[in-house]
């Protein structure tokens, strides 16, 4: 029991270190575009390639039941080392758009052996109170995702390659740290992914409501994260007297969601998982709808405070939707259902990111973020229809 008290901190730290790979390219996106002579819109394609790699990786890991056949902590270590290697590969001066896309895709592929596997390791140790545990793990993911922006700010006087070297080094350290965690006492062999059968879980109305809520949440989340630096730079262009560090505030806006994820886990135990998820989704949807007004605000302090609030509510419901999905399916189908929902959810992020990218060239960019409200609206409708039944 004494050992188990150290397991969660180890998992959380390892998750933070390794998920810093996720937005490592975003942290130095302007430098990548400049040094490799890319088109400005290629940055969005690089972000989407990570998401696509993660989707494919998650499906393959599930189909082959990798984390069940082998020790999850060892799987985590191998994926951390490989992900770190492909991430560092971007610093090669001979790269072009296609090679960088491949490197980001491959990094995303091996993130499938980091984030979900880390959650499995936690579940193998914390059968009770898993909701709170997932809150900590999502918090680690959020802060890890934001970290490259902070690294960019801290190393602004150094070559951009230092950010990639730093994130790869952290991933290696995180993998080594996780390898010290033995298999958990509640580890159970999982069943192989059955694609034809797993779609049957959507016949359960409670499960469908939770899944649609998650899909709506994902429509907004990664698109918002990907465009935070652009939101900040757009505001500075409209208000030349506004002076603040875009990398530092990109980190702050994204990272504060990590704190919100942990808090939402605690609030859910007292007020109900569905209630807190619904509230968070509603508030983030409101942020999307009023976003055009955000750019009219003359006070940078008010603008940044609003973004911090948006950064909190946009992700606070993430661990709660995972909990609702797990609670509304049969035990033998939980792993399969979570895998399917996760894959569809990340596929949704590619669509919303690409649509925003297309709209940048056709309409006033201060209005495009209202489109992100589509996700929360659909999710809220789904949750409302199952108001009594859904936990």
Order of alpha helices (4+ residues) and beta strands (2+ residues): alpha-alpha-alpha-alpha-alpha-alpha-alpha-alpha-alpha-alpha-alpha-alpha-alpha-alpha-alpha-alpha-alpha-alpha
